Amino acid sequence: MKKILTATLITLWGTSLMAADGQALAQKCQACHGVHFDKHALGESPDISTYSKAKLIGELREFQTENENDKFFQTMKAQVKDFNATDIEAVAAYISSLKK
């Protein structure tokens, strides 16, 4: 029983270490969106600090899957191209947790 408990705890600990860190991932977003995510990036984006987690997830997924030619869209597409579903979830959770 002790071995099973130890193995379970090690697995849980390892899984938590691999979980995406929304705050760390969102740091690259702050260059354009500001520390509080309320800046209008490239003078075009809305204030994303008021977005819900679901809206942020939807927007980030759209940037990954859609294709538009404007500068803002292409910039965002490049920023999120390497995010997986867990990363998107973590970033959205972090940004939405900072709501004013």
Stockholm file with secondary structure:
# STOCKHOLM 1.0

chainA/1-100         MKKILTATLITLWGTSLMAADGQALAQKCQACHGVHFDKHALGESPDISTYSKAKLIGELREFQTENENDKFFQTMKAQVKDFNATDIEAVAAYISSLKK
#=GR chainA/1-100 SS CHHHHHHHHHHHHHHHHHSCCHHHHHHHHHHHHCTTSCSCGGGTSCCGGGCCHHHHHHHHHHHHHCCCCSHHHHHHHHHHTTCCHHHHHHHHHHHHHTCC
#=GC SS_cons         CHHHHHHHHHHHHHHHHHSCCHHHHHHHHHHHHCTTSCSCGGGTSCCGGGCCHHHHHHHHHHHHHCCCCSHHHHHHHHHHTTCCHHHHHHHHHHHHHTCC
//
